[in-house]
Amino acid sequence: MARRIVLSSDRDEPSGSTKDLTIDYAEDLNEQQYAAATAGEGPLLIVAGAGTGKTRTLIYRLAYLVETGTRPQQIVLLTFTRRAANDMTARASTLLDGRCEKVRGGTFHAFCLEVLRRHAEAIEFPRNFTVLDAADAADVLSVLRARGDYGDGEERFPQKNTLYSMFSSATNRDETLGETLTKRYPQFTTLHAELKSLCNEYRQYKKEHGLMDFDDLLERTLELFDEDDDVRHQVASRCRHVLVDEYQDTNALQARLVRRFASVHGNVTVVGDDAQSIYKFRGADFRNIFRFPDQFDDTEILKLERNYRSTQPILDLANHVIEQADRSYDKTLFTEKTEGELPALVPAADGDMEARFVAEMVLRLREQDVPLSDVAVLFRSSHNAYDLEVELNQRNIPFVKYGGMKLNEAAHIKDVLAHLKVVENPQDAASWNRALQLIHGIGPKTAQSLIEWTTETAEDPLTLGDDAPFSDRYAARLKQLFSTLRHVRKEDTSVNEQVEAILDYYQPLFENKYADDHPKREPDLGHLAGLAANHESRQRFLSSLTLDPIELTALDQEAAEDDEPPLVLSTIHSAKGLEFH
């Protein structure tokens, strides 16, 4: 396909009149932002340097499309968190009016989930399929690994988390398993045949039990579009304009999905920066931003280069670093804040020295009346902050840490959710396995036997009564479990009431399983019930927790009563888009 790049804005305007607009776009935006926000129809790539107001520009483009006649229900805004999408549509609504709240905003996974809930039967899946998070998917692989006697040879076989990462990497990068093993797991290339067999078994198991992991949401949507062109056309017809944030962090499947969503109208705006890709470990491929003009004819490329966050010395350093890249879009960040301290590079002999230096710098800033909450310490991975956490505790410096465990990753929360999941999808063997093994006397083998008996004996396992062949050791508790699940499934029971009923049943099991620290874990159960009250549907509640999980840290902060707002410790990934002193 020939590559043709249009650099001017001399293109068709969006449908509707641009006369008598409510918003003065030229007044509110700088020249580059204005050109991007008001660009005409067709494919548009906005290369936005760090701190150049790309979110503001995207919000104004959203408002501009609505104000010039595009129905908000036909605008799809794809972001990497639901919160980001909600924030953009809310700000656009404040800027223009309530119409912007009707824009279909969310993550790739959430949008694909919405499509699959409507059309899953076309690819032989039930509409009430369960979405597995990474930990649940790894647990399924662990069961299959043990059941299939994989790794009985002399060679070391990958553990469950490595297996999930391996299979996920192949899917997200659109590679064969063999290619992924060669590039990223060479130590396991000799196990290719066994791993491929396990991967196929995992795929079949999910289909039999109505399960999809995160990667399936993307892959199965593409499969649906490929197998049923009418569905693809129907979905794409409702996507008059597709807007994608952080395009440099999309993976191969997401880039293909963008092309499918825009396959009818061809109006797609992607915003990104080739110099800001930080999700390679999740399969993100920054080269998508370079491929975009090749994949969409007549792409218009616009740049945002004026920085509003940093000082010129910081930008000079950033520009110098970016210049060293093998491939990049030519851009030079600048700002009106010409003065400022030079960035400092401080070598440390070890982690202890580094932690002491950071703690002393934090105390020095506090003495200069800089609030702790305006100071951030960023690190690549959560475990990198251990030495610093110890040092801060010794000096009584309050801090909050982001980028750690999510609410739905906590074992006690997963216990509760397993009960909700089997009500929603009685064929979900993975959740049955977790719920059953909470009962004293039921281990992995007994749980597996009970799962096979219940799912094979009755089309609806929850209808089983007192005549089921339960052992006296656990019969009473098992009957109580089934009674609770049947109560939860009643149509007139709210999601909050469903969670409360499960918590009543779960409480003694919880105190027994977590005897050493259940008081510390207990507040999380209350938080879960509170979150349930915000949802009208059990299915939507489960999907929300899985696709857009809440950090336990955030919940702890809501409950905290410290007088002094704490110092922020965060992974780079969790801090993206935030600003500090």
PyMOL commands that set and color helices and strands:
alter all, ss='L'
color gray80, all
select helices_A, chain A and resi 25-28+31-37+54-67+72-74+82-95+98-102+108-123+134-147+160-172+177-184+186-208+214-227+229-237+247-249+252-261+274-276+280-282+288-295+312-323+351-367+372-374+382-394+407-409+411-424+429-436+444-457+461-463+475-488+495-513+518-532+538-547+552-559+572-575
alter helices_A, ss='H'
color red, helices_A
select strands_A, chain A and resi 5-6+44-48+75-79+104-107+130-132+211-213+241-244+268-272+299-304+376-379+399-402+567-571
alter strands_A, ss='S'
color yellow, strands_A
deselect
rebuild
show_as cartoon
